[in-house]
Amino acid sequence: MSIDRFIPEIWSAVLLDALETRLVYAQPGVVNRDYEGEISEYGDTVRITSIGDPTVSDYEPNETSIVPEELTDAQRTMVIDQLKYFAFKVDDVDARQARGDVMSKAMRRAAYRVAQLADLYVANLYTGVVAANDLGTVSVTSGALAYTQIRRLKLKLDEADIPEEGRYLTGPPWFFSLLLEESKFLDASASGSTEPLRNGRVGRVLGFELAQSNQCPNPTGDDYVIQAGTNEAISFATQISKTVAYQPEDSFSDAVKGLNVYGAKLVRPDHIAVLTASQT
């Protein structure tokens, strides 16, 4: 790679694209990106305002005097407080001897590592769920039990009047592997779908888009958090704020360093439901 041909904007786009393909918890469909255009660097704060529901009252023609009520509002803040960097170099000799575009492959590996950390950060926001939507710890050792827990999560969201459109359910690979022995899941998945595959997608069942991830929260031992909800619950914003190419003074090599900033907020704690699935 020639340093004078390095274009930061192009490299930044490549990195962000690779990062998007690796995200599960922080991918569109699981989170929303409504405020991403409002951040640019570490420390930025987004103030998110929510409005209470208006009161609906009876109306009597020629009798009712209508007085508009002042709606209540609440404000939350999402702070871009996560700052991650990478830096690597490729010796000029190694670069000539290696096949393919060494720097491009290294950038994609950097994106993968950045995505792992971002996904883990977003995944652990489940701790803010409202108490009523936490179904506790349950032993899940068969496909039938796994299917039952998905049904319980669906019921909890239904009872909370959470929209059915765009629901997702995330968990570890072993949980979804159990589902492969459950006929109810296989029959539901056999119908197929014309929707594009999302990262980590396993299939659909009971109205949920299923996505597995090795970043699934593991509070203790063999216990893993299964999370269900809609993308209205969590807001996520990320930017590749800087990408710089340079030549280290102490070697004959080309180097690249990059800076990624991101933040997330559980803005609707009642729009997710969780349970802790135990393998024992």
Backbone as JSON, one array per atom type, in Angstrom:
{
  "sequence": "MSIDRFIPEIWSAVLLDALETRLVYAQPGVVNRDYEGEISEYGDTVRITSIGDPTVSDYEPNETSIVPEELTDAQRTMVIDQLKYFAFKVDDVDARQARGDVMSKAMRRAAYRVAQLADLYVANLYTGVVAANDLGTVSVTSGALAYTQIRRLKLKLDEADIPEEGRYLTGPPWFFSLLLEESKFLDASASGSTEPLRNGRVGRVLGFELAQSNQCPNPTGDDYVIQAGTNEAISFATQISKTVAYQPEDSFSDAVKGLNVYGAKLVRPDHIAVLTASQT",
  "N": [[0.85, -1.21, 0.0], [0.59, 2.14, -0.89], [1.32, 5.04, 0.81], [0.69, 7.61, -0.1], [-1.52, 7.18, -1.63], [-3.55, 6.68, 0.02], [-6.85, 6.97, 1.15], [-8.72, 8.34, 3.54], [-11.59, 8.52, 3.8], [-12.59, 6.48, 2.18], [-11.48, 4.14, 3.31], [-12.62, 4.3, 5.87], [-15.3, 3.86, 5.26], [-15.19, 1.25, 4.32], [-14.48, -0.09, 6.65], [-16.69, 0.46, 8.32], [-18.73, -0.81, 6.92], [-17.92, -3.5, 7.06], [-18.11, -3.81, 9.8], [-20.87, -3.54, 10.22], [-21.81, -5.92, 9.08], [-21.18, -7.78, 10.96], [-22.48, -7.26, 13.32], [-24.9, -8.2, 15.77], [-26.57, -7.88, 18.17], [-26.49, -5.13, 17.98], [-27.45, -4.55, 15.49], [-29.53, -3.18, 12.82], [-33.01, -3.62, 13.26], [-32.82, -5.01, 15.59], [-31.93, -2.98, 17.2], [-32.56, 0.59, 17.06], [-31.49, 3.21, 14.85], [-32.03, 5.89, 15.09], [-30.88, 8.29, 15.95], [-28.37, 8.51, 14.98], [-27.26, 10.22, 13.07], [-26.82, 12.49, 14.51], [-24.55, 12.45, 16.01], [-21.0, 12.84, 16.31], [-18.58, 12.61, 17.55], [-16.64, 11.4, 20.4], [-18.18, 11.76, 23.58], [-20.38, 13.21, 22.76], [-23.79, 14.05, 23.34], [-27.06, 12.89, 23.16], [-30.28, 14.03, 23.51], [-33.25, 12.56, 24.3], [-36.61, 12.82, 23.88], [-39.71, 11.83, 25.21], [-43.24, 11.57, 24.87], [-46.19, 11.68, 26.86], [-49.31, 9.77, 26.77], [-52.25, 11.23, 25.32], [-55.31, 12.1, 27.01], [-58.37, 10.46, 26.44], [-61.7, 11.36, 26.12], [-65.29, 11.33, 26.75], [-67.6, 12.83, 24.46], [-70.1, 15.25, 24.22], [-72.37, 16.59, 22.05], [-72.8, 20.1, 21.69], [-72.57, 20.49, 24.39], [-70.2, 19.65, 25.65], [-67.31, 21.19, 26.82], [-64.33, 21.83, 25.42], [-61.13, 21.54, 26.57], [-57.83, 21.79, 25.96], [-55.36, 19.54, 27.1], [-52.23, 19.73, 28.8], [-49.58, 17.96, 27.69], [-47.59, 15.51, 29.33], [-44.07, 15.09, 29.51], [-41.01, 13.25, 29.14], [-37.51, 13.03, 29.54], [-34.66, 11.49, 28.24], [-31.18, 10.68, 28.14], [-28.72, 9.86, 25.76], [-25.49, 8.97, 25.78], [-22.52, 9.24, 23.97], [-20.26, 7.35, 24.86], [-18.41, 5.36, 24.56], [-15.28, 4.47, 23.51], [-13.11, 3.23, 21.21], [-10.09, 1.91, 19.84], [-7.93, 0.88, 17.12], [-4.79, -0.28, 15.91], [-2.38, -1.14, 13.61], [0.37, -2.61, 11.78], [2.01, -3.38, 8.67], [4.77, -4.97, 7.52], [6.91, -3.86, 4.89], [8.22, -5.83, 3.38], [6.83, -8.16, 4.1], [4.35, -7.48, 3.06], [4.8, -7.5, 0.32], [5.33, -10.18, -0.12], [3.04, -11.5, 0.69], [-0.09, -12.88, -0.36], [-2.89, -11.36, -2.02], [-4.86, -8.56, -0.76], [-3.44, -7.35, 1.86], [-3.74, -5.28, 3.77], [-6.44, -4.59, 3.52], [-7.71, -6.94, 4.34], [-6.82, -7.02, 6.96], [-8.05, -4.74, 7.97], [-10.71, -5.53, 7.9], [-10.69, -7.54, 9.79], [-10.14, -6.01, 12.01], [-12.52, -4.57, 12.1], [-14.25, -6.62, 12.76], [-13.45, -7.24, 15.39], [-13.98, -4.81, 16.67], [-16.74, -4.76, 16.36], [-17.5, -6.94, 17.95], [-17.07, -5.97, 20.55], [-18.85, -3.79, 20.59], [-21.28, -5.11, 20.23], [-21.4, -6.68, 22.55], [-21.57, -4.69, 24.46], [-24.09, -3.49, 23.89], [-25.7, -5.74, 24.22], [-25.67, -6.15, 26.98], [-27.36, -4.25, 28.01], [-29.73, -5.24, 28.78], [-30.15, -5.42, 31.48], [-31.59, -3.27, 32.35], [-34.25, -3.78, 32.02], [-37.8, -3.62, 32.71], [-39.09, -4.76, 35.83], [-41.36, -6.41, 35.71], [-41.13, -7.65, 33.27], [-39.14, -9.49, 33.41], [-38.53, -12.78, 33.35], [-37.16, -14.47, 34.98], [-34.96, -17.23, 36.03], [-34.67, -20.22, 34.18], [-34.57, -23.7, 33.64], [-33.36, -25.04, 30.68], [-33.27, -27.63, 28.72], [-34.01, -29.04, 26.51], [-35.48, -29.17, 23.2], [-38.23, -28.78, 23.29], [-38.56, -27.44, 25.72], [-37.14, -25.11, 25.16], [-38.73, -24.01, 23.13], [-41.05, -23.55, 24.58], [-40.22, -21.51, 26.31], [-39.82, -19.42, 24.53], [-42.42, -19.04, 23.76], [-43.47, -18.11, 26.18], [-42.14, -15.65, 26.42], [-43.23, -14.33, 24.24], [-45.9, -14.15, 25.08], [-45.6, -12.43, 27.27], [-44.79, -10.03, 26.02], [-47.05, -9.61, 24.46], [-49.0, -9.18, 26.43], [-48.1, -6.81, 27.41], [-48.78, -5.05, 25.46], [-46.98, -4.64, 23.36], [-45.91, -3.82, 20.1], [-46.49, -6.16, 17.43], [-45.15, -6.18, 15.07], [-41.9, -6.43, 13.7], [-40.6, -7.84, 15.76], [-37.95, -9.35, 17.64], [-35.74, -12.01, 18.73], [-33.06, -12.86, 20.72], [-30.21, -14.93, 21.48], [-27.92, -17.5, 22.76], [-25.91, -19.77, 20.7], [-26.3, -22.5, 21.54], [-28.87, -22.57, 22.59], [-30.58, -22.16, 20.39], [-29.8, -24.31, 18.9], [-30.97, -26.41, 20.28], [-33.59, -26.02, 19.52], [-33.69, -27.13, 17.03], [-34.4, -29.73, 17.28], [-37.02, -29.68, 17.79], [-40.21, -30.19, 16.67], [-42.25, -28.31, 16.3], [-40.93, -25.92, 15.88], [-39.43, -26.53, 13.58], [-41.46, -27.02, 11.72], [-42.6, -24.48, 11.57], [-40.46, -23.03, 10.52], [-40.15, -24.16, 8.07], [-41.76, -22.94, 6.24], [-40.45, -20.89, 5.05], [-39.08, -17.66, 3.92], [-39.27, -14.44, 2.43], [-37.79, -12.38, 3.26], [-34.72, -10.51, 3.66], [-31.73, -12.07, 4.91], [-30.72, -11.52, 8.22], [-27.91, -10.59, 10.28], [-26.61, -13.36, 11.97], [-28.99, -14.71, 11.8], [-31.43, -17.16, 12.52], [-33.94, -18.11, 11.99], [-37.56, -17.89, 11.86], [-40.09, -17.75, 14.34], [-43.14, -17.94, 16.05], [-43.67, -15.26, 15.56], [-41.26, -13.99, 16.0], [-38.1, -12.8, 14.87], [-35.32, -14.71, 14.83], [-32.08, -14.56, 16.24], [-28.78, -15.56, 16.69], [-25.94, -15.3, 18.9], [-22.56, -15.17, 19.95], [-21.95, -13.29, 21.75], [-23.85, -13.2, 23.64], [-25.19, -12.34, 26.79], [-23.8, -13.73, 29.74], [-24.51, -14.28, 32.72], [-23.76, -15.98, 34.85], [-22.05, -19.07, 35.34], [-23.65, -21.68, 33.65], [-25.69, -20.15, 32.7], [-27.6, -18.16, 30.51], [-28.71, -15.16, 28.9], [-31.8, -14.76, 27.39], [-33.27, -12.66, 25.12], [-36.06, -10.74, 24.14], [-37.9, -8.55, 22.0], [-38.58, -5.32, 20.48], [-37.22, -3.11, 17.97], [-37.66, -0.58, 18.87], [-36.95, -0.36, 21.45], [-34.18, -0.04, 22.1], [-31.76, 2.41, 21.43], [-29.05, 3.01, 19.26], [-25.9, 4.28, 18.33], [-23.18, 4.85, 16.18], [-19.91, 5.72, 15.04], [-17.2, 5.77, 12.77], [-14.78, 7.62, 13.61], [-12.21, 8.5, 13.01], [-9.63, 7.65, 10.71], [-6.41, 6.81, 10.04], [-3.52, 6.72, 8.05], [-0.09, 5.89, 8.23], [3.55, 5.97, 8.41], [5.52, 4.23, 10.49], [8.34, 5.39, 12.32], [10.31, 3.68, 13.22], [10.52, 1.44, 11.6], [10.36, -0.3, 8.4], [7.55, -0.06, 7.22], [4.0, -0.02, 6.59], [1.34, 1.53, 8.27], [-1.84, 1.57, 9.95], [-4.27, 3.3, 11.8], [-7.26, 3.5, 13.7], [-10.29, 5.02, 14.94], [-13.12, 4.37, 16.78], [-16.27, 5.44, 17.83], [-19.06, 5.03, 19.98], [-22.39, 4.62, 21.31], [-25.18, 3.65, 23.37], [-28.64, 3.26, 24.38], [-31.15, 2.06, 26.5], [-34.12, 2.92, 25.84], [-36.78, 2.33, 26.06], [-37.67, 0.48, 28.42], [-39.77, -1.24, 28.87], [-40.27, -2.43, 26.5], [-38.84, -4.67, 26.01], [-38.38, -8.13, 26.87], [-37.08, -10.54, 29.06], [-35.39, -13.63, 29.86], [-33.52, -15.91, 31.86], [-31.8, -18.52, 30.65], [-30.91, -21.69, 31.64], [-28.46, -24.2, 31.16], [-28.49, -26.43, 32.67]],
  "CA": [[0.0, 0.0, 0.0], [1.31, 3.4, -0.94], [0.71, 5.99, 1.73], [0.15, 8.78, -0.78], [-2.78, 6.82, -2.26], [-4.5, 6.35, 1.09], [-7.99, 7.9, 1.23], [-9.41, 8.02, 4.8], [-13.03, 8.33, 3.67], [-12.86, 5.16, 1.61], [-11.14, 3.15, 4.32], [-13.62, 4.38, 6.92], [-16.52, 3.23, 4.76], [-14.94, -0.2, 4.3], [-14.51, -0.57, 8.03], [-18.05, 0.52, 8.83], [-19.49, -1.84, 6.23], [-17.56, -4.77, 7.65], [-18.64, -3.81, 11.16], [-22.31, -3.78, 10.13], [-22.1, -7.32, 8.76], [-20.87, -8.62, 12.11], [-23.3, -6.92, 14.48], [-26.15, -8.93, 16.01], [-27.36, -7.09, 19.12], [-26.5, -3.73, 17.58], [-27.84, -4.43, 14.09], [-30.89, -2.69, 12.58], [-33.97, -4.68, 13.49], [-32.73, -5.27, 17.02], [-31.88, -1.62, 17.75], [-32.83, 1.63, 16.07], [-30.39, 4.16, 14.62], [-32.73, 7.15, 14.85], [-30.13, 9.5, 16.34], [-26.97, 8.34, 14.58], [-26.78, 11.39, 12.33], [-26.62, 13.61, 15.41], [-23.29, 12.31, 16.74], [-19.81, 12.9, 15.47], [-17.36, 12.3, 18.29], [-16.75, 10.97, 21.79], [-18.71, 12.74, 24.5], [-21.63, 13.79, 22.29], [-24.98, 13.64, 24.09], [-28.34, 13.02, 22.46], [-31.4, 14.1, 24.45], [-34.39, 11.88, 23.69], [-37.83, 13.23, 24.56], [-40.9, 11.01, 24.98], [-44.47, 12.27, 25.24], [-47.22, 10.85, 27.44], [-50.52, 9.6, 25.96], [-53.35, 12.15, 25.61], [-56.52, 11.53, 27.6], [-59.52, 10.38, 25.53], [-62.9, 11.53, 26.95], [-66.59, 11.35, 26.07], [-67.98, 14.12, 23.89], [-71.54, 15.49, 24.08], [-72.59, 17.75, 21.17], [-73.37, 21.33, 22.25], [-72.44, 20.52, 25.85], [-68.82, 19.47, 26.11], [-66.35, 22.28, 26.64], [-63.04, 21.18, 25.19], [-59.95, 22.25, 27.06], [-56.67, 20.94, 25.66], [-54.49, 19.26, 28.23], [-50.79, 19.85, 28.56], [-49.02, 16.62, 27.76], [-46.37, 15.33, 30.1], [-42.96, 14.54, 28.74], [-39.86, 12.75, 29.89], [-36.3, 13.16, 28.73], [-33.54, 10.6, 28.53], [-29.98, 11.06, 27.41], [-27.83, 8.82, 25.27], [-24.14, 9.55, 25.72], [-21.55, 8.5, 23.17], [-19.2, 7.25, 25.87], [-17.53, 4.23, 24.27], [-14.2, 4.91, 22.62], [-12.24, 2.09, 20.93], [-9.17, 2.17, 18.73], [-7.07, -0.21, 16.65], [-3.59, 0.19, 15.22], [-1.56, -2.27, 13.18], [1.29, -2.29, 10.69], [2.44, -4.47, 7.81], [6.13, -4.73, 7.01], [6.94, -3.76, 3.43], [8.63, -7.13, 2.83], [5.7, -9.07, 4.28], [3.27, -7.08, 2.16], [5.13, -7.94, -1.04], [5.33, -11.65, -0.19], [1.71, -12.02, 0.98], [-1.04, -12.85, -1.45], [-4.1, -10.6, -1.73], [-4.76, -7.23, -0.17], [-3.18, -7.58, 3.28], [-4.29, -4.21, 4.59], [-7.89, -4.67, 3.48], [-8.11, -8.06, 5.2], [-6.57, -6.63, 8.35], [-9.1, -3.79, 8.34], [-11.95, -6.28, 8.15], [-10.53, -8.21, 11.09], [-10.29, -4.95, 13.01], [-13.94, -4.3, 12.19], [-14.87, -7.74, 13.48], [-13.15, -7.09, 16.82], [-14.73, -3.65, 17.14], [-18.14, -5.16, 16.43], [-17.66, -7.81, 19.11], [-17.17, -5.14, 21.75], [-20.08, -3.01, 20.51], [-22.39, -6.03, 20.45], [-21.41, -7.05, 23.97], [-22.03, -3.51, 25.19], [-25.53, -3.38, 23.7], [-26.35, -6.93, 24.79], [-25.77, -6.05, 28.44], [-28.36, -3.26, 28.41], [-30.93, -5.97, 29.24], [-30.31, -5.28, 32.94], [-32.51, -2.18, 32.62], [-35.63, -4.2, 31.74], [-38.73, -3.45, 33.84], [-39.14, -5.99, 36.63], [-42.47, -7.26, 35.29], [-40.78, -8.35, 32.03], [-38.04, -10.43, 33.66], [-39.17, -14.06, 33.67], [-36.33, -15.25, 35.9], [-34.08, -18.3, 35.54], [-35.39, -21.43, 33.84], [-33.75, -24.77, 33.06], [-33.72, -25.33, 29.29], [-32.43, -28.77, 28.34], [-34.59, -29.74, 25.36], [-36.11, -28.3, 22.23], [-39.57, -28.47, 23.77], [-38.45, -26.41, 26.76], [-36.72, -23.86, 24.5], [-39.9, -23.48, 22.45], [-41.97, -23.06, 25.62], [-39.74, -20.22, 26.82], [-40.1, -18.42, 23.49], [-43.87, -18.76, 23.87], [-43.66, -17.28, 27.38], [-41.69, -14.3, 26.11], [-44.25, -13.76, 23.34], [-47.06, -13.8, 25.9], [-45.26, -11.25, 28.07], [-44.84, -8.86, 25.15], [-48.45, -9.42, 24.08], [-49.71, -8.62, 27.58], [-47.62, -5.44, 27.59], [-49.2, -4.29, 24.27], [-45.83, -4.31, 22.51], [-46.26, -4.11, 18.7], [-46.06, -7.45, 16.92], [-44.27, -5.97, 13.93], [-40.48, -6.23, 13.96], [-40.1, -8.46, 16.99], [-36.76, -10.18, 17.52], [-35.35, -12.76, 19.92], [-31.63, -13.18, 20.64], [-29.73, -15.88, 22.47], [-26.68, -18.18, 22.39], [-26.08, -20.85, 19.72], [-26.8, -23.76, 22.1], [-30.32, -22.46, 22.79], [-31.24, -22.36, 19.11], [-29.5, -25.68, 18.48], [-32.01, -27.26, 20.87], [-34.83, -25.86, 18.75], [-33.63, -27.95, 15.81], [-35.0, -31.03, 17.57], [-38.42, -29.43, 18.13], [-41.0, -30.22, 15.44], [-43.03, -27.08, 16.15], [-40.04, -24.92, 15.3], [-39.08, -26.94, 12.23], [-42.62, -26.81, 10.87], [-42.76, -23.04, 11.36], [-39.37, -22.53, 9.7], [-40.21, -24.76, 6.74], [-42.53, -22.09, 5.34], [-39.53, -19.99, 4.36], [-39.31, -16.23, 4.03], [-38.68, -13.64, 1.36], [-37.04, -11.31, 3.88], [-33.27, -10.72, 3.63], [-31.17, -12.64, 6.13], [-30.0, -10.61, 9.1], [-26.72, -11.19, 10.88], [-26.9, -14.34, 13.01], [-30.37, -15.16, 11.68], [-31.68, -18.59, 12.65], [-35.25, -18.39, 11.4], [-38.66, -17.18, 12.49], [-41.04, -18.58, 15.06], [-44.06, -17.21, 16.94], [-43.6, -13.83, 15.29], [-39.93, -13.47, 16.31], [-36.92, -13.05, 14.05], [-34.35, -15.27, 15.76], [-30.68, -14.27, 15.92], [-27.87, -16.1, 17.69], [-24.7, -14.55, 19.05], [-21.63, -15.58, 21.01], [-21.85, -12.18, 22.71], [-25.01, -13.29, 24.53], [-24.8, -12.2, 28.19], [-23.64, -14.97, 30.51], [-24.37, -13.77, 34.08], [-23.05, -16.91, 35.72], [-22.03, -20.49, 34.98], [-24.31, -22.12, 32.42], [-26.89, -19.33, 32.52], [-27.5, -17.19, 29.42], [-29.89, -14.31, 28.8], [-32.59, -14.74, 26.16], [-33.92, -11.35, 25.08], [-37.05, -10.53, 23.09], [-38.39, -7.18, 21.99], [-38.64, -4.64, 19.18], [-36.1, -2.17, 17.86], [-37.99, 0.68, 19.52], [-36.48, -0.39, 22.84], [-32.79, 0.38, 22.27], [-31.16, 3.27, 20.42], [-27.61, 2.79, 19.14], [-25.26, 5.17, 17.37], [-21.75, 4.58, 16.07], [-19.2, 6.42, 13.97], [-15.75, 5.63, 12.63], [-14.49, 9.05, 13.63], [-10.92, 8.8, 12.4], [-8.81, 6.58, 10.16], [-5.16, 7.48, 9.65], [-2.41, 5.9, 7.56], [1.2, 6.52, 8.51], [4.72, 5.11, 8.35], [6.27, 4.3, 11.74], [9.73, 5.79, 12.11], [11.27, 2.66, 13.62], [10.49, 0.24, 10.75], [9.94, -0.11, 7.02], [6.21, -0.65, 7.2], [2.84, 0.85, 6.5], [0.49, 1.32, 9.44], [-3.16, 2.19, 9.96], [-4.92, 3.36, 13.1], [-8.63, 3.98, 13.56], [-11.0, 5.33, 16.17], [-14.56, 4.12, 16.7], [-17.04, 5.92, 18.98], [-20.44, 4.58, 19.94], [-23.15, 4.67, 22.55], [-26.51, 3.03, 23.26], [-29.52, 3.55, 25.49], [-32.42, 1.36, 26.58], [-35.05, 4.04, 26.0], [-38.1, 1.77, 26.4], [-37.41, -0.74, 29.19], [-40.94, -2.11, 28.83], [-40.39, -3.0, 25.16], [-38.1, -5.93, 25.93], [-38.65, -9.12, 27.91], [-35.91, -11.41, 29.15], [-35.32, -14.74, 30.83], [-32.21, -16.5, 31.94], [-31.89, -19.93, 30.34], [-29.82, -22.48, 32.22], [-28.22, -25.44, 30.45], [-28.56, -27.54, 33.62]],
  "C": [[0.88, 1.24, 0.0], [0.58, 4.42, -0.08], [0.07, 7.16, 0.98], [-1.14, 8.47, -1.53], [-3.85, 6.5, -1.22], [-5.59, 7.42, 1.17], [-8.79, 7.55, 2.46], [-10.89, 7.74, 4.64], [-13.37, 6.95, 3.14], [-12.58, 4.07, 2.62], [-12.17, 3.14, 5.44], [-14.9, 3.68, 6.49], [-16.37, 1.72, 4.73], [-15.04, -0.77, 5.7], [-15.93, -0.6, 8.56], [-18.9, -0.56, 8.19], [-19.19, -3.2, 6.83], [-18.11, -4.9, 9.06], [-20.13, -4.14, 11.14], [-22.61, -5.25, 9.89], [-21.84, -8.25, 9.93], [-21.77, -8.37, 13.31], [-24.53, -7.81, 14.56], [-27.03, -8.11, 16.94], [-27.49, -5.64, 18.69], [-26.88, -3.54, 16.12], [-29.24, -3.82, 13.95], [-31.87, -3.86, 12.66], [-33.98, -5.11, 14.94], [-32.65, -3.95, 17.77], [-32.32, -0.65, 16.67], [-31.64, 2.58, 16.0], [-30.93, 5.57, 14.42], [-31.87, 8.38, 15.07], [-28.68, 9.47, 15.85], [-26.42, 9.56, 13.84], [-26.48, 12.58, 13.21], [-25.33, 13.51, 16.21], [-22.13, 12.41, 15.78], [-18.55, 12.49, 16.23], [-17.68, 11.89, 19.73], [-17.25, 12.09, 22.68], [-19.99, 13.41, 24.04], [-22.8, 13.22, 23.09], [-26.22, 13.9, 23.26], [-29.45, 13.02, 23.51], [-32.66, 13.6, 23.74], [-35.64, 12.2, 24.51], [-38.98, 12.29, 24.2], [-42.11, 11.75, 25.54], [-45.5, 11.29, 25.79], [-48.45, 10.77, 26.55], [-51.57, 10.65, 26.33], [-54.53, 11.4, 26.24], [-57.65, 11.56, 26.57], [-60.79, 10.39, 26.38], [-64.16, 11.49, 26.09], [-66.9, 12.76, 25.58], [-69.5, 14.18, 23.73], [-71.73, 16.75, 23.22], [-73.29, 18.89, 21.9], [-73.23, 21.43, 23.77], [-70.99, 20.48, 26.31], [-67.96, 20.69, 25.8], [-64.96, 21.66, 26.56], [-61.91, 22.08, 25.65], [-58.73, 21.36, 26.81], [-55.78, 20.76, 26.9], [-53.03, 19.45, 27.84], [-50.17, 18.47, 28.75], [-47.76, 16.6, 28.61], [-45.28, 14.77, 29.2], [-41.86, 14.08, 29.68], [-38.65, 12.8, 28.97], [-35.23, 12.19, 29.21], [-32.35, 11.07, 27.72], [-29.2, 9.83, 26.98], [-26.46, 9.45, 25.06], [-23.24, 8.64, 24.89], [-20.28, 8.38, 24.01], [-18.27, 6.05, 25.67], [-16.53, 4.63, 23.2], [-13.21, 3.75, 22.43], [-11.31, 2.44, 19.76], [-8.48, 0.87, 18.32], [-5.88, 0.43, 15.95], [-2.75, -1.03, 14.85], [-0.65, -1.82, 12.02], [1.63, -3.56, 9.93], [3.8, -4.11, 7.24], [6.12, -4.73, 5.48], [7.31, -5.08, 2.78], [7.49, -8.12, 2.93], [4.58, -8.76, 3.29], [3.53, -7.55, 0.74], [5.01, -9.45, -1.18], [3.92, -12.24, 0.01], [0.82, -11.92, -0.25], [-2.27, -12.02, -1.04], [-3.8, -9.26, -1.1], [-4.65, -7.37, 1.34], [-3.88, -6.53, 4.14], [-5.82, -4.28, 4.65], [-8.4, -5.8, 4.39], [-7.91, -7.71, 6.68], [-7.62, -5.65, 8.84], [-10.4, -4.51, 8.67], [-11.86, -7.05, 9.47], [-10.66, -7.2, 12.22], [-11.77, -4.63, 13.21], [-14.66, -5.39, 12.97], [-14.65, -7.6, 14.98], [-13.9, -5.89, 17.42], [-16.2, -4.01, 17.32], [-18.42, -6.06, 17.63], [-17.89, -6.99, 20.38], [-18.47, -4.33, 21.76], [-21.29, -3.9, 20.79], [-22.52, -6.41, 21.92], [-21.94, -5.9, 24.82], [-23.55, -3.38, 25.09], [-26.26, -4.55, 24.35], [-26.58, -6.79, 26.28], [-26.71, -4.95, 28.93], [-29.63, -3.93, 28.93], [-31.18, -5.77, 30.73], [-31.28, -4.15, 33.31], [-33.97, -2.53, 32.37], [-36.53, -3.97, 32.96], [-38.91, -4.8, 34.53], [-40.23, -6.95, 36.15], [-42.14, -8.08, 34.05], [-39.58, -9.27, 32.17], [-38.64, -11.73, 34.16], [-38.31, -14.97, 34.53], [-35.5, -16.32, 35.21], [-34.86, -19.59, 35.35], [-34.43, -22.44, 33.26], [-34.26, -25.08, 31.66], [-32.78, -26.41, 28.77], [-32.98, -29.55, 27.16], [-35.21, -28.73, 24.41], [-37.5, -27.87, 22.66], [-39.54, -27.36, 24.81], [-38.03, -25.07, 26.15], [-37.91, -23.21, 23.81], [-40.89, -22.88, 23.44], [-41.53, -21.7, 26.14], [-39.95, -19.1, 25.81], [-41.58, -18.04, 23.54], [-44.15, -17.88, 25.08], [-43.25, -15.83, 27.13], [-42.68, -13.59, 25.18], [-45.46, -13.31, 24.16], [-46.79, -12.54, 26.72], [-45.32, -9.98, 27.23], [-46.27, -8.56, 24.72], [-49.22, -8.73, 25.21], [-49.3, -7.17, 27.84], [-47.97, -4.53, 26.41], [-48.03, -3.83, 23.42], [-46.18, -4.68, 21.08], [-45.7, -5.45, 18.24], [-45.08, -7.31, 15.76], [-42.82, -5.79, 14.38], [-39.96, -6.83, 15.24], [-38.88, -9.34, 16.7], [-36.57, -10.98, 18.81], [-33.9, -13.19, 19.74], [-31.25, -14.15, 21.75], [-28.46, -16.55, 21.99], [-26.93, -19.32, 21.41], [-26.68, -22.13, 20.32], [-28.31, -23.74, 22.28], [-31.05, -22.75, 21.48], [-30.94, -23.74, 18.53], [-30.53, -26.66, 19.04], [-33.3, -27.2, 20.06], [-34.86, -26.76, 17.52], [-34.16, -29.36, 16.03], [-36.49, -30.9, 17.9], [-39.25, -29.3, 16.86], [-41.79, -28.94, 15.23], [-42.19, -25.98, 15.51], [-39.72, -25.26, 13.85], [-40.24, -26.73, 11.28], [-42.82, -25.33, 10.56], [-41.69, -22.5, 10.42], [-39.45, -23.03, 8.27], [-40.94, -23.89, 5.74], [-41.66, -21.12, 4.56], [-39.89, -18.54, 4.53], [-38.65, -15.52, 2.87], [-37.86, -12.5, 1.92], [-35.53, -11.57, 3.78], [-32.77, -11.25, 4.96], [-30.45, -11.58, 6.92], [-28.82, -11.35, 9.68], [-27.13, -12.13, 12.01], [-28.28, -14.95, 12.9], [-30.47, -16.68, 11.73], [-32.97, -18.98, 11.96], [-36.3, -17.53, 12.06], [-39.56, -18.17, 13.2], [-41.85, -17.69, 16.0], [-43.95, -15.69, 16.78], [-42.25, -13.2, 15.57], [-38.95, -13.78, 15.18], [-35.83, -13.5, 15.01], [-32.93, -14.98, 15.3], [-29.78, -14.77, 17.04], [-26.57, -15.3, 17.72], [-23.85, -15.14, 20.17], [-21.38, -14.46, 22.0], [-23.04, -12.17, 23.67], [-24.55, -13.19, 25.98], [-24.84, -13.52, 28.94], [-23.41, -14.58, 31.97], [-23.56, -14.68, 34.99], [-23.11, -18.33, 35.17], [-22.61, -20.83, 33.63], [-25.57, -21.33, 32.12], [-26.66, -18.26, 31.47], [-28.81, -16.44, 29.26], [-30.52, -14.41, 27.42], [-33.4, -13.45, 26.18], [-34.86, -11.25, 23.9], [-37.52, -9.09, 23.14], [-38.56, -6.65, 20.58], [-37.51, -3.61, 19.15], [-36.44, -0.78, 18.4], [-37.38, 0.77, 20.91], [-35.1, 0.24, 23.02], [-32.35, 1.26, 21.1], [-29.64, 3.08, 20.45], [-27.06, 3.73, 18.07], [-23.76, 4.89, 17.37], [-21.17, 5.37, 14.9], [-17.74, 5.96, 13.97], [-15.23, 7.05, 12.51], [-13.18, 9.41, 12.96], [-10.28, 7.52, 11.86], [-7.57, 7.23, 9.58], [-4.14, 6.44, 9.18], [-1.1, 6.63, 7.83], [2.32, 5.49, 8.4], [5.51, 5.26, 9.65], [7.74, 4.58, 11.48], [10.72, 4.67, 12.4], [11.24, 1.41, 12.76], [10.1, 0.63, 9.34], [8.57, -0.79, 6.87], [5.16, 0.42, 6.98], [1.92, 0.52, 7.66], [-0.83, 2.07, 9.27], [-3.67, 2.21, 11.39], [-6.31, 3.97, 12.91], [-9.29, 4.16, 14.9], [-12.5, 5.17, 15.94], [-15.23, 4.64, 17.98], [-18.46, 5.4, 18.85], [-21.08, 4.71, 21.31], [-24.51, 4.04, 22.31], [-27.31, 3.34, 24.51], [-30.78, 2.7, 25.39], [-33.48, 2.41, 26.88], [-36.46, 3.58, 26.35], [-37.9, 0.44, 27.13], [-38.57, -1.72, 29.2], [-41.14, -2.77, 27.47], [-39.47, -4.2, 24.94], [-38.58, -6.84, 27.06], [-37.48, -10.1, 27.9], [-36.17, -12.59, 30.08], [-33.91, -15.27, 30.8], [-32.34, -18.0, 31.76], [-30.67, -20.66, 30.85], [-29.69, -23.8, 31.47], [-28.35, -26.67, 31.37], [-29.91, -27.57, 34.32]]
}
